[in-house]
Amino acid sequence: MSQRPAIQLDHAALRRGDRLLWRDLTLDIEAGEFVAILGPNGAGKSTLLKVLLGLLPLSEGHALVAGKAPRRGSAEVGYVPQQKGFDTDLGARGRDLVTLGVDGHRFGPLGAAGRAARVEAAITAVGAKAYADRPIGRLSGGEQQRLRIAQALVGDPSVLLCDEPLLSLDLNHQRGVVELLDRRRREAGTAVLMVTHEINPVLPYVNRVIYLVDGRVAVGKPDEVLTSARLSSLYGTRVDVLRVRDRIVVLGAETEPHHDHDHFHDSDAGEWHAQ
Amino acid sequence: MNDIWTYLHYPFAQHALIAATLVALVSGLIAPFVAARDMAFAVHGSAELAFPTAVAGLLLFDDALTGALLGSVLVAIAIALLGSRRGDGNTAIGVILAFGLGLGVFLLSFYHGYASQATNILFGSIVAVTGRDLAVLGVVAAVVSLLVLVVYRPLFFSSVDPEVAEARGVPVRILGLLFVLMLTVTVTEVAQVVGTLLVLSLAITPAAAARCWTAAPLLVTGLSVLFALLAADGGFLLSLAFVDSGVKASVFITFISFGLYVVARVAAVVRRV
């Protein structure tokens, strides 16, 4: 039985002003698939998520999410935004963040029925029970990220969109978050689409990558796309992909800026992240 | 204490106590959102901008409150239009604020009524609240409370987590505008009681204190209202007890409010040790 794809993109293109972000993006993402979106800053990775969230229209082509045109507030989509951190004394606990995922969009004084049980289940599923009742602003980045994932999953979406969910997490937490997402897509068949500039933590798990560079697009299995030949033609310059044990190091590609997180200080300029 | 009881038989004191209660209720409700949205400066700005509009009200209708309430709508629109992002907003508010105060002083030079009317706007005049003022305060309090009840959840969502709220279909921008409007109207009300210069003592301090005690949102709101009531009503009653000193109620309100905040901060530190 062939299932309806979770996400369908057909010759999709996006322009902001007169600048082309990407075009000719065509792919179907199946239920349960884990896809990483890679590429240098400003390539339009987060913007692709915005399109799928229904926040931006495509300039050309078509997009379908769970068989329907992308629509703001769709119950089919869970969203983990780029980590910004919360004010220390925000006046909200982790549990409240997750609860907002259930019925935060609803007006009126009455909450959704069975809300507490669903929130509890989502918190347990991400292993955040121990700190769910602490002020969210006083939790570590990794703890906040787990709660964000719980918030995105509490509505039981068929598609999960994550924007740099590993940013500023240490290696342990990175692995924890990726394993969490991997388990979810295996157990619940949720398609996971993740923007990241750190390929190595997700490399063992992803089925395919979407690589966006300067308007050009490459889609395929990591082994097909992450090669010297493929990336050199994508960047239009000499790029070397090295494999060190089970890791990938990309040399010569445009470097991601390092200023927004600390623990990559030691990587050389000109070297793409490979911690 | 006999004094307080005696005074409370007079209509002026009853009016004042009702006004203090109404004002504390709405400002306590609004304050947690002000804190979560980091809008303390917007509060201060719209409070001080109630000064020129109140003076304009004195000139046009011989009534400061009418002018201030009408003006608060203009101020809300100006704040909302000039800055959508946090940082932008602060600069824009600073710009309007400076001009607004100048305008207020300018307008005041055309006013030849009681000079105390003007200082009342700045420092509050709870004992001057009339029956008609009370009716206006009551309507505003009812409307703002009802609105908070209806928009509480999506407003909270868009205050603490705007990106996800927007993706989930919450009308983040419209709620932002609505909140600024509720805020400026509330602030204008509070200014009646504590004056435009001391509005923050009811419109943010209670929430700041409440957030030291708990992170549960409904509890924060409940405590914020409670602290605002303690400060407003307590401050007014104290001013009756010390009526001979000539110290205004707004001063006692500010002191109690700040005292509750200090206690909350100390308690928070002690609990964390």
Contacts between the chains, C-beta under 8 A, distances in Angstrom:
chain1	res1	chain2	res2	distance
A	53	B	167	4.7
A	54	B	167	8.0
A	55	B	166	6.8
A	55	B	167	6.6
A	72	B	166	7.3
A	72	B	167	6.7
A	72	B	168	7.7
A	72	B	169	4.6
A	73	B	167	7.5
A	73	B	168	5.2
A	73	B	169	2.0
A	73	B	170	7.6
A	74	B	169	7.9
A	77	B	167	7.5
A	79	B	163	7.8
A	79	B	164	5.7
A	79	B	167	4.5
A	79	B	168	7.6
A	81	B	163	4.0
A	81	B	164	5.8
A	81	B	167	7.6
A	82	B	163	7.8
A	84	B	163	7.9
A	86	B	160	7.1
A	87	B	36	7.7
A	87	B	38	7.3
A	89	B	35	7.9
A	89	B	211	4.7
A	89	B	212	7.2
A	89	B	215	7.8
A	90	B	36	6.2
A	90	B	160	5.8
A	90	B	211	7.8
A	90	B	215	7.3
A	91	B	32	5.9
A	91	B	35	6.6
A	91	B	36	5.9
A	91	B	160	7.9
A	91	B	207	7.5
A	91	B	210	7.5
A	91	B	211	4.6
A	91	B	214	8.0
A	91	B	215	5.8
A	91	B	217	6.0
A	91	B	220	4.5
A	92	B	36	7.7
A	92	B	156	7.9
A	92	B	160	5.1
A	92	B	215	6.1
A	92	B	217	5.7
A	93	B	215	4.8
A	93	B	216	6.3
A	96	B	160	7.8
A	96	B	215	7.8
A	96	B	216	7.4
A	96	B	217	5.6
A	97	B	160	7.4
A	97	B	161	6.6
A	100	B	153	7.5
A	100	B	156	7.3
A	100	B	157	4.8
A	100	B	160	7.6
A	100	B	161	6.3
A	100	B	164	7.5
A	100	B	165	7.5
A	101	B	164	7.6
A	101	B	168	7.8
A	103	B	153	6.6
A	104	B	153	5.7
A	104	B	154	6.5
A	104	B	156	7.2
A	104	B	157	3.6
A	104	B	161	7.7
A	104	B	165	6.5
A	104	B	168	6.5
A	104	B	170	6.9
A	105	B	153	7.9
A	105	B	154	5.9
A	105	B	157	6.7
A	105	B	165	7.2
A	105	B	168	4.6
A	105	B	169	5.3
A	105	B	170	4.9
A	106	B	153	6.0
A	106	B	154	7.1
A	107	B	150	5.7
A	107	B	151	6.2
A	107	B	153	7.1
A	107	B	154	6.0
A	108	B	150	6.1
A	108	B	153	7.9
A	109	B	149	5.2
A	109	B	150	7.3
A	109	B	152	6.9
A	111	B	153	7.5
A	134	B	215	7.4
A	135	B	215	3.7
A	136	B	215	7.4
A	151	B	164	6.9
A	152	B	164	7.8
